[in-house]
Amino acid sequence: MIGIGIDVVDLERFRAVVGRRPELLDRLFTSAEQVDLANRADPLPGLAARFAVKEAAMKALGVGLGSVAFHELEVVGGHGQPPGLQVTGRAADRAALLGVAGWHVSLTHGDSVAAAVVVAQ
């Protein structure tokens, strides 16, 4: 194992921030991530869980906010497939430098929080 990260997102706070600044969705999530959840009655919990994955992945890579772009960490899978992480750009460069060969992703959300654990190996 090269790194592990965990993150928890308060759904009420996430909803409030996105409500005030909806343009953040385009900054934080790829088009594919947004489209993947668009048909849900309430896509915000799923988006918050994906945000938690991105934060946890940054922790697993040992980088802080601003070191890599959120779009460089794309949550993939779903629809009967386990979640995964597609890494590009500076995030991919950092992963290669560390020798990351794969990712394990677990995410969840409930009524009040979303959470994720990411393992880089």
C-alpha positions in Angstrom: 0.0 0.0 0.0 1.3 3.4 -1.0 -1.3 5.7 0.6 -4.7 5.8 2.2 -7.2 8.6 2.5 -10.6 9.1 4.1 -13.0 12.0 3.9 -16.4 12.8 5.2 -18.7 15.5 3.8 -21.6 17.1 5.6 -24.5 17.0 3.2 -26.3 20.0 4.6 -23.2 22.1 4.2 -22.4 20.7 0.7 -26.0 21.5 -0.4 -25.7 25.0 1.0 -22.4 25.7 -0.8 -23.6 24.4 -4.1 -26.9 26.3 -3.7 -25.0 29.5 -3.3 -22.4 28.7 -6.0 -23.8 26.2 -8.5 -20.9 26.9 -10.8 -18.8 24.9 -8.4 -20.3 21.7 -9.8 -18.5 22.3 -13.1 -15.2 23.0 -11.3 -15.5 19.9 -9.0 -17.0 17.3 -11.3 -16.4 16.1 -14.9 -19.4 16.1 -17.3 -19.5 12.3 -17.1 -19.8 12.4 -13.3 -22.6 14.9 -13.4 -24.5 13.1 -16.2 -24.1 9.8 -14.3 -26.1 11.2 -11.4 -28.4 13.6 -13.3 -31.4 11.2 -13.4 -31.5 10.7 -9.7 -34.3 12.5 -7.8 -31.6 14.1 -5.7 -28.1 13.9 -7.2 -26.4 16.0 -4.4 -25.7 13.0 -2.0 -24.0 11.1 -4.8 -22.0 14.2 -5.9 -21.0 14.7 -2.2 -19.8 11.1 -2.0 -17.7 11.6 -5.2 -16.3 14.8 -3.8 -15.3 12.8 -0.7 -13.5 10.3 -3.0 -11.5 13.2 -4.6 -10.5 14.6 -1.2 -9.6 11.1 0.0 -7.5 10.4 -3.2 -5.6 13.6 -2.6 -4.8 12.5 0.9 -3.7 9.1 -0.4 -1.4 10.9 -2.9 0.0 13.1 -0.1 -1.0 16.3 -1.8 -3.1 19.3 -0.6 -5.9 21.3 -2.3 -4.7 23.1 -5.3 -1.9 20.5 -6.0 -4.1 18.7 -8.5 -7.4 19.7 -10.2 -10.6 18.0 -9.1 -11.2 17.1 -12.8 -8.0 15.0 -12.7 -9.6 12.7 -10.3 -12.7 11.2 -11.9 -14.9 8.7 -10.1 -16.0 5.9 -12.5 -18.1 2.8 -12.2 -21.5 2.5 -10.8 -24.5 0.9 -12.5 -23.6 -2.5 -11.0 -19.8 -1.9 -11.3 -17.6 -1.2 -8.2 -16.5 2.4 -7.9 -13.1 3.3 -9.3 -10.8 6.2 -9.9 -9.5 7.5 -13.3 -6.5 9.7 -12.7 -5.1 12.2 -15.3 -2.8 15.2 -15.4 -0.8 16.2 -12.3 -2.6 13.6 -10.3 -1.4 10.9 -12.6 2.1 12.3 -12.6 2.1 12.2 -8.8 0.7 8.6 -8.8 3.4 7.5 -11.2 6.1 9.1 -9.1 4.8 7.2 -6.0 4.5 3.9 -8.0 0.7 3.7 -7.7 -0.5 0.7 -9.8 -4.1 0.7 -8.8 -6.8 2.2 -6.6 -9.4 0.8 -4.2 -12.4 3.1 -3.7 -15.3 2.8 -1.2 -18.0 5.5 -0.9 -21.3 5.9 0.8 -23.9 8.4 1.8 -26.8 8.6 4.2 -29.2 11.2 5.4 -26.6 13.6 6.7 -23.1 12.7 5.5 -21.2 11.2 2.6 -17.9 9.5 3.1 -15.2 7.8 1.1 -12.0 5.8 1.6 -9.4 5.5 -1.1 -6.4 3.2 -1.1 -3.5 3.8 -3.5 -1.5 0.6 -4.1 
